[in-house]
Amino acid sequence: MFYELRQYKIVDGKMDAFVELMESEIIPFQVGKGMVITGSFRGEEDPTTYVWMRRFSSESERERLYEAVYESDDWKTSFAPRVGELMDRSGIKVQRIVPTPRSVTQ
C-alpha cells in the first residue's frame, strides 16, 4: 500500500472555486471510479496551495484507476478544461509515500 501526496499551485484568487470543484465534483467522480481519497487541504497561510492524498493498494490498482479516471470522456471533456483554468499545472508536485510502522494510516 502507498499514498500519493499531490500538491498544486492554484491561480491567485481561484482557491474557493477550485475547492468547490474538487469537493463537489472531482472527488465524488474519482471515488465513484474506485479511488480512495484520504484528505483534501488548502494552505493556511499560502492562498495558492492545495494538497490532497489518495491511497492505493498496489501499482496495478493505481494504473487501473488512473485509466478509469483520466482516460474517461467525462474527465477529458468536463473536468480537465475547468481544472486548467484554476490551476498552474507547472506547480504540480506528486510524491508517493508509505506509512511508517506505527502510523495510524496503516
NUTORLO-372952 format. One line per field, with one value per atom (N, C-alpha, C): x, y, z; residue number from 1; atom name; chain. Coordinates in Angstrom, 1 decimal. Layout:
N
px = [X ...] $
py = [Y ...] $
pz = [Z ...] $
num = [NUM ...] $
atome = [CA ...] $
chaine = [A ...] $
***
This chain:
106
px = [0.8 0.0 0.9 0.4 1.1 0.1 0.5 -0.3 0.4 -0.4 0.0 -0.3 0.7 0.6 0.7 -0.4 -0.4 -0.5 0.4 0.4 0.3 -0.7 -1.0 -0.8 -0.4 -0.4 -1.7 -2.5 -3.8 -3.7 -4.3 -4.2 -4.7 -4.0 -4.3 -5.7 -6.5 -7.9 -8.9 -8.4 -9.3 -9.4 -8.8 -8.9 -10.3 -11.2 -12.5 -13.2 -13.0 -13.6 -13.0 -11.7 -11.0 -11.5 -11.5 -12.0 -13.5 -14.3 -15.7 -15.7 -14.9 -14.9 -14.4 -13.3 -12.8 -13.8 -14.4 -15.2 -16.6 -17.1 -18.5 -18.5 -17.4 -17.5 -16.3 -15.1 -13.9 -13.8 -13.7 -13.6 -14.7 -16.0 -17.0 -16.9 -16.5 -16.3 -15.2 -14.1 -13.0 -13.3 -14.0 -14.4 -15.4 -16.3 -17.2 -16.5 -15.3 -14.5 -13.6 -13.6 -12.9 -11.7 -11.4 -10.3 -10.6 -9.6 -9.7 -9.0 -9.8 -9.3 -9.2 -8.0 -7.8 -7.7 -7.6 -7.5 -7.5 -8.0 -8.1 -7.8 -6.8 -6.4 -6.1 -6.2 -5.8 -4.7 -3.8 -2.8 -3.4 -2.9 -3.4 -2.9 -1.6 -1.1 -0.8 -0.7 -0.5 -1.8 -2.4 -3.7 -3.7 -2.5 -2.3 -2.0 -1.9 -1.5 -2.7 -2.9 -3.9 -3.2 -3.5 -2.9 -4.0 -3.8 -4.7 -4.0 -4.6 -3.9 -4.9 -4.3 -5.1 -4.3 -5.0 -4.4 -4.6 -3.5 -3.6 -3.1 -3.7 -3.2 -2.0 -1.8 -0.7 -0.5 0.6 0.8 -0.2 -0.6 -1.6 -2.9 -3.3 -4.5 -4.4 -3.3 -3.2 -3.3 -2.6 -2.7 -4.2 -4.9 -6.2 -7.1 -7.0 -7.8 -7.4 -6.2 -5.8 -6.4 -6.4 -7.1 -8.6 -9.2 -10.7 -11.0 -10.2 -10.5 -10.0 -8.7 -8.1 -8.3 -8.7 -9.0 -10.5 -11.3 -12.7 -13.1 -14.2 -14.7 -15.1 -15.7 -16.0 -14.8 -13.7 -12.5 -12.0 -11.9 -11.3 -12.2 -13.5 -14.3 -14.9 -15.1 -15.7 -14.7 -13.9 -13.1 -11.8 -11.1 -9.7 -9.7 -10.7 -10.6 -10.9 -11.8 -12.0 -10.9 -10.2 -9.0 -8.0 -7.8 -6.8 -6.9 -8.2 -8.5 -8.1 -8.1 -7.9 -6.5 -5.8 -4.5 -3.4 -2.2 -1.0 -0.3 -0.5 0.0 1.5 2.2 3.7 4.0 3.1 3.3 2.9 2.6 2.2 3.4 3.2 4.2 3.5 4.0 3.5 4.5 4.2 5.1 4.4 5.0 4.5 5.1 4.3 4.7 4.1 4.8 4.4 4.3 3.3 3.2 4.3 4.8 5.8 5.1 5.8 5.2 4.2 4.3 3.3 2.3 2.3 1.4 0.0 -1.0 -2.4 -3.0 -2.2 -2.7 -2.4 -1.8 -1.5 -2.8] $
py = [-1.2 0.0 1.2 2.3 3.5 4.7 5.8 7.0 7.9 8.7 9.7 11.1 11.8 13.2 14.1 14.9 15.8 17.2 18.0 19.5 20.3 21.2 22.0 23.5 24.2 25.7 26.2 26.9 27.3 28.8 29.2 30.5 31.5 32.6 33.5 34.0 33.9 34.3 33.2 32.0 31.0 29.8 29.9 28.8 28.3 29.3 28.9 28.1 28.6 27.9 26.5 26.4 25.1 24.1 24.6 23.7 23.2 24.1 23.8 22.7 22.9 21.9 20.6 20.6 19.3 18.6 19.3 18.7 18.3 19.1 18.8 17.9 17.9 17.2 16.2 16.7 15.8 14.7 15.0 13.9 12.9 13.3 12.3 11.5 12.1 11.4 10.3 10.7 9.8 8.7 9.0 7.9 7.0 7.5 6.7 5.7 6.0 5.2 4.2 4.3 3.4 4.0 5.3 5.9 6.1 6.0 6.2 7.5 8.6 9.9 10.0 10.2 10.2 11.6 12.7 14.0 15.1 16.2 17.4 18.6 19.4 20.5 21.8 22.9 24.2 24.8 25.6 26.2 27.2 27.1 28.0 29.5 29.6 30.9 31.2 30.2 30.4 30.2 31.2 31.0 30.4 29.9 29.3 27.8 27.3 25.9 25.0 23.9 22.9 21.6 20.7 19.4 18.4 17.2 16.1 14.8 13.8 12.4 11.4 10.4 9.2 8.0 6.9 5.6 4.6 3.8 2.7 1.4 0.3 -1.0 -1.5 -1.1 -1.6 -0.7 -0.9 -0.2 -0.5 -1.8 -2.2 -1.6 -1.4 -0.7 0.7 1.4 2.8 2.9 2.1 2.1 2.0 1.0 0.7 1.9 2.5 3.7 4.9 5.1 6.3 6.2 5.0 4.8 5.1 4.5 4.7 6.2 7.0 8.4 9.2 9.2 10.2 9.9 8.6 8.3 8.4 8.7 8.8 10.0 9.9 11.1 12.2 11.8 12.8 13.7 13.0 13.7 14.6 14.1 14.8 16.0 15.9 16.9 17.9 17.4 18.2 18.7 17.8 18.2 18.9 18.3 18.8 20.2 20.7 22.1 23.0 22.7 23.5 23.6 22.4 22.4 23.3 23.2 24.0 25.5 26.0 27.4 27.8 26.9 27.2 26.9 26.0 25.5 25.9 26.2 26.4 25.0 24.4 23.0 22.8 23.9 23.9 23.7 24.0 23.9 22.6 21.6 20.3 19.5 19.0 18.2 16.9 15.8 14.5 13.6 13.1 12.2 11.0 9.8 8.6 8.4 8.1 8.0 6.7 6.1 4.9 5.2 4.6 4.9 4.1 4.8 4.1 3.0 2.2 1.0 1.4 2.5 2.9 3.9 4.3 5.3 4.8 5.6 5.2 5.0 5.4 5.2 3.8 2.9 1.5 0.8] $
pz = [0.0 0.0 0.0 -0.7 -0.7 -0.9 -0.6 -0.8 -1.8 -2.4 -3.4 -2.8 -2.5 -1.9 -3.1 -3.4 -4.5 -4.0 -4.5 -4.1 -5.4 -5.4 -6.6 -6.2 -7.3 -7.1 -7.9 -7.1 -7.7 -8.1 -9.2 -9.6 -8.5 -8.3 -7.3 -7.4 -6.3 -6.2 -6.7 -7.0 -7.5 -6.6 -5.4 -4.4 -4.1 -3.8 -3.4 -4.5 -5.8 -6.9 -7.1 -6.9 -7.0 -6.0 -4.7 -3.6 -3.9 -4.4 -4.7 -5.8 -6.8 -7.9 -7.4 -6.6 -6.1 -5.2 -4.2 -3.2 -3.8 -4.7 -5.1 -6.4 -7.2 -8.4 -8.6 -8.5 -8.9 -7.9 -6.6 -5.6 -5.7 -5.7 -5.9 -7.2 -8.2 -9.5 -9.3 -8.8 -8.6 -7.6 -6.6 -5.6 -6.3 -7.1 -7.9 -8.8 -9.2 -10.1 -9.3 -7.9 -7.1 -6.3 -6.6 -5.9 -4.4 -3.5 -2.1 -1.8 -1.5 -1.2 0.3 0.8 2.3 2.9 2.1 2.6 1.5 1.9 1.0 1.9 1.5 2.3 1.5 2.1 1.5 2.4 1.8 2.7 3.6 4.9 5.9 5.7 5.3 5.1 3.6 2.7 1.3 0.6 0.1 -0.6 -2.0 -2.4 -3.7 -3.5 -2.3 -2.1 -1.8 -2.6 -2.3 -2.3 -1.3 -1.2 -1.0 -1.6 -1.4 -1.4 -0.9 -0.8 -1.3 -2.0 -2.4 -2.0 -1.7 -1.2 -2.3 -2.5 -3.5 -2.8 -3.1 -2.5 -3.3 -4.6 -5.4 -6.6 -7.3 -8.5 -9.6 -9.7 -10.7 -10.4 -9.2 -8.8 -9.3 -9.0 -9.4 -10.9 -11.6 -13.1 -13.6 -13.0 -13.4 -13.1 -11.9 -11.5 -12.3 -12.6 -13.4 -14.8 -15.4 -16.7 -16.6 -15.5 -15.4 -15.2 -14.6 -14.3 -15.5 -15.8 -16.7 -18.2 -18.5 -19.9 -20.2 -19.2 -19.4 -20.2 -20.9 -21.7 -20.7 -19.5 -18.5 -18.1 -17.9 -17.4 -18.5 -19.7 -20.8 -21.3 -21.2 -21.8 -20.7 -19.5 -18.5 -17.4 -16.8 -15.7 -16.1 -17.0 -17.4 -17.8 -18.7 -19.1 -17.9 -17.0 -15.8 -14.9 -14.7 -13.8 -14.4 -15.7 -16.3 -16.2 -16.0 -15.7 -14.3 -13.4 -12.0 -11.4 -12.1 -11.6 -12.5 -11.9 -12.6 -12.7 -13.8 -13.9 -13.8 -14.0 -13.8 -12.3 -11.4 -10.0 -9.3 -10.1 -9.6 -9.0 -7.8 -7.2 -6.7 -7.0 -6.6 -6.0 -4.8 -4.1 -3.7 -3.9 -3.4 -2.0 -1.1 0.3 0.9 1.9 2.5 4.0 4.7 6.2 6.9 8.0 8.9 9.7 10.3 11.0 12.1 12.8 13.8 13.4 12.1 11.6 11.7 12.1 12.1 10.7 9.7 8.3 7.8 8.6 8.2 7.8] $
num = [1 1 1 2 2 2 3 3 3 4 4 4 5 5 5 6 6 6 7 7 7 8 8 8 9 9 9 10 10 10 11 11 11 12 12 12 13 13 13 14 14 14 15 15 15 16 16 16 17 17 17 18 18 18 19 19 19 20 20 20 21 21 21 22 22 22 23 23 23 24 24 24 25 25 25 26 26 26 27 27 27 28 28 28 29 29 29 30 30 30 31 31 31 32 32 32 33 33 33 34 34 34 35 35 35 36 36 36 37 37 37 38 38 38 39 39 39 40 40 40 41 41 41 42 42 42 43 43 43 44 44 44 45 45 45 46 46 46 47 47 47 48 48 48 49 49 49 50 50 50 51 51 51 52 52 52 53 53 53 54 54 54 55 55 55 56 56 56 57 57 57 58 58 58 59 59 59 60 60 60 61 61 61 62 62 62 63 63 63 64 64 64 65 65 65 66 66 66 67 67 67 68 68 68 69 69 69 70 70 70 71 71 71 72 72 72 73 73 73 74 74 74 75 75 75 76 76 76 77 77 77 78 78 78 79 79 79 80 80 80 81 81 81 82 82 82 83 83 83 84 84 84 85 85 85 86 86 86 87 87 87 88 88 88 89 89 89 90 90 90 91 91 91 92 92 92 93 93 93 94 94 94 95 95 95 96 96 96 97 97 97 98 98 98 99 99 99 100 100 100 101 101 101 102 102 102 103 103 103 104 104 104 105 105 105 106 106 106] $
atome = [N CA C N CA C N CA C N CA C N CA C N CA C N CA C N CA C N CA C N CA C N CA C N CA C N CA C N CA C N CA C N CA C N CA C N CA C N CA C N CA C N CA C N CA C N CA C N CA C N CA C N CA C N CA C N CA C N CA C N CA C N CA C N CA C N CA C N CA C N CA C N CA C N CA C N CA C N CA C N CA C N CA C N CA C N CA C N CA C N CA C N CA C N CA C N CA C N CA C N CA C N CA C N CA C N CA C N CA C N CA C N CA C N CA C N CA C N CA C N CA C N CA C N CA C N CA C N CA C N CA C N CA C N CA C N CA C N CA C N CA C N CA C N CA C N CA C N CA C N CA C N CA C N CA C N CA C N CA C N CA C N CA C N CA C N CA C N CA C N CA C N CA C N CA C N CA C N CA C N CA C N CA C N CA C N CA C N CA C N CA C N CA C N CA C N CA C N CA C N CA C N CA C N CA C N CA C N CA C N CA C N CA C] $
chaine = [A A A A A A A A A A A A A A A A A A A A A A A A A A A A A A A A A A A A A A A A A A A A A A A A A A A A A A A A A A A A A A A A A A A A A A A A A A A A A A A A A A A A A A A A A A A A A A A A A A A A A A A A A A A A A A A A A A A A A A A A A A A A A A A A A A A A A A A A A A A A A A A A A A A A A A A A A A A A A A A A A A A A A A A A A A A A A A A A A A A A A A A A A A A A A A A A A A A A A A A A A A A A A A A A A A A A A A A A A A A A A A A A A A A A A A A A A A A A A A A A A A A A A A A A A A A A A A A A A A A A A A A A A A A A A A A A A A A A A A A A A A A A A A A A A A A A A A A A A A A A A A A A A A A A A A A A A A A A A A] $
***
